[in-house]
Amino acid sequence: MTKNQEKRTMTRWKAWGTAIVLAMGVPIAALAQGVIQSITSTQQAGSEVVRIEMSEPLAAVPAGFVVQAPPRIAIDLPGVSSALPRSIVELNQGNLRSVNVARGGDRTRLVLNLKQAATYRAQLEGKALLIVVDSGGPADATMAAAATPPGTAPAAQQAAAPVHFAPSQNTDPLSLRDIDFRRGQDGAGRVVVDLPNSQVGVDIRQQGQQLVVEFLRSTLPDRLRRRLDVADFGTPVGAITTVQTGDRVRMTIEPRGAWEHSAYQSDNQFVVEVRPMVIDPNKLVQGPGYSGEKLSLNFQNIEVRALLQVIADFTNFNVVTSDTVTGTVTLRLKDVPWDQALDIIMQAKGLGLRKNGNVLWIAPKDELSAKEQVELEARKKIADLEPVRTQSFQLNYTKAEEVAKGLTGQSTGSQPGGQGGGAAVATRILSPRGSVIFETRTNQLFVSDIPSKLEEVQAIIAKIDIPVRQVLIEARIVEADDTFGRALGIKLGGSDLRGVQGGIPGWSVGGGNYVTVGGGYNAVNGQTGQSPSTDVNQLNSDTGRYNNQFINLPANVTNLGGSQAATFALSLFSASANRFLNLELSALEADGKGKIVSSPRVVTADQIKAVIEQGEEIPYQVATSSGATSIQFKKASLKLEVVPQITPEGNVILTVDVAKDSRGAATTAGPAINTKHVNTQVLVENGGTVVLGGIFTQEERNDVNKVPLLGDIPVVGHLFKNTVRSSNKTELLVFITPKVVTDRVTAR
């Protein structure tokens, strides 16, 4: 062998060795991937913990999402295979039913089938993956959102860039991130909502011609609280309105024409698709509730069993037909949903259907009823012979004694838990063999019953042992008054002193006491040299002795709050004639404004009556039947009495009784009570303010007192009358504001 041949041979061996090494490296790399070895579950502190043992530790916490109906939790494990003998792992513990393991592509999906919707938290512990399933809440949703890898993006978001109506800048962990609208290739309108995390519950329903989508336990930023007009996109959707209602976000989609919708969620993205419904005039009218794939049937005298086999082949369902199903049928159906066609056939032949998974059992209705009756009787016998188990329940918010009375049917007029509103006659929930013991010190229940009843009791306790939401009610009573008054009056009088100096007949002053005016002796005060002005002032000061009043119509101030009127007096004196003329004008203008604001507030639980009151009790003397007197008390207080009821939409129904009483005018029997009272029931938005009622009074008065005839003379007539004009306005308004107290509100 030459050197060249040796080199060629060595090259071939090296190539073969490299290929063998590479071929052996493929299964080694495959073996290096993680493999699911076992799935187990336990209960810890009221939560279910699913433990998934892996052959290799995961690099990061896997992503997942929650489905509300049917209640499920899906976890995707990339690069992981399964070594389990079965694809379904039965758990049947607490809220867990089973776990489905499905392999697709380069990942494995775990689907946790639940009894009722719940949230989850995922964490890594060595080579194991722990999934904690518990009741949903803001805190749980936040933790689940934090557990989601930041690099994981929804598939729908990676497919196409959305058309944003507003930039996404909100950092609230419970706030919706964005709302987008797109047009599909088939003319469908797609509303895309970016959720804060995959744990947000979504409720979608059709109300009339509108589609209502509610995002539970979520908030809406101000930039997204708007009405979007998307009619120009050429889709069935005309407008989208998004508002905040209580602790949830409500989106109203307004389609036009004939349409149908579908909704799905992918990770943190929720999509509602509204498609135009194509109407074929040649097809039969589709009945309500039928959504199967359409088919056409045209048979003459075909056997029912053969027809059912045709439908089974079309739907890929497993159909089991009873031997008692016989007869033939003639039918012609065109473009009809297969479930409607099957319903028509069963109604024509008096058949019934029972579905178990993807298996349909069809038999006469009498046969099905008889079989169900036999099964129920067998279950009853098993329940009578089934061993009894004892399980303890720790209650957190509800009294164990009340729950025990409700389980045994002893409580009447209230539901278990003491929240009120129950039926008048209670029904026993436990079986005849069941019993319950409550322990008040630790607030625990010990229930002994068959396992099926224990599951029922656990479901009931999970629904009633929850914290009752609280409401802060604030009332404002505003009392405002505005008064204005104007009064004008006059006094006119005169004096005659001609008989004082010369004994000429005149008016005697003081029974022989005479006054010398203009110098001389003053017999009244015993002084000499007084000036005439001093004597005139002295005479005018004693109206009853020196002044004859012709007109006495002063300003009437009784209707103006008792204020004193201003006066202006003028005296005309004639020294030669010894006569006086006195003129006195009185006038008053009063203007007053006042406001009283009373603001009682109280916090109470949902559907629990609350009362807050402040004031005084006024004693009264009351005669008894024996003739003696006793003391009774009458309240004059500010009182707020309210019973709130929180609706599922987050609004509050209030039964309100607001009273503002005060001490009034004194009477012979005691002081009067001024009352202001409103009693009503009203529906108020959470955090909104509504006016319960108001009373507005206005009093206008214009009084004129005058001398007949003389008071009617133009201009001069004002000297012979007085006028009073008054205006009194009072207004009472009662406002109420309820606020549902949440954890986020108390934290702030």
Buried (B, 14 or more C-beta within 10 A) or exposed (E): EEEEEEEEEEEEEEEEEEEEEEEEEEEEEEEEBBBBBEBEBEEEEEBBBBBBBBBEEBEEBBBBBBBBEEBBBBBBBBEBBBEBEEEEBEBEBBBBBBBBBEBEEEBBBBBBBBBEBBBBBBEBEEBBBBBBBBBBEBEBBBBBBEBBEEEBEBEBBEEEEBEEBBEBEBEEBBBBBBBBBBBEEEEBBBBBBBBBBBBBBBBBEEEEEEBBBBBBBBBBBEBBEBEBEBEEBEBBBBBBBBEBBBBBBBBBBBBBEEBBBEBEBBBBBBBBBBBBEEEEEEEBEBEEEBEBEBBEBEBEEBBBBEBBEBBBEBBEBEBEBBEEBEEBBEBEBEEBBBBBBBBBBBEEBEBBBEEEEEEBBBBBEEBBEEBEEEEEEEEEEEBEEBEBEEBEBEBEEBBBBBBBBBBBEEBEEBBBBBBEEBEEEBEEBBBEEBBBEBEEEEBBBBBBBBBEBBBBBBEBBBEBBEEBBBBBBBBBBBBBBBBBBBBBBBBBBBBBBBBBBEEEEBBEBEEEEBBBBEEEEBBBEEEEEBEEEEBBEBBBEEBEBBBEEEBEBBBBBEBBEEEEBEBEEEBEBEEEEBBBBBBBBBBBBBEEEEEEEBEBEBBBBBBBEBEBEEBEEBEBEEEEEEEEEEEEEBEBEBBBBBBBBBEEBBBBBBBBBBBBBBBEEEEEEBBBEEEBEBEEEBEBBBBEEBEBEEEEEEEEEEEEBBBEEEBEEEEEBBBBBBBBBBBBBBBBBBBBBBBBBBEEEEEE
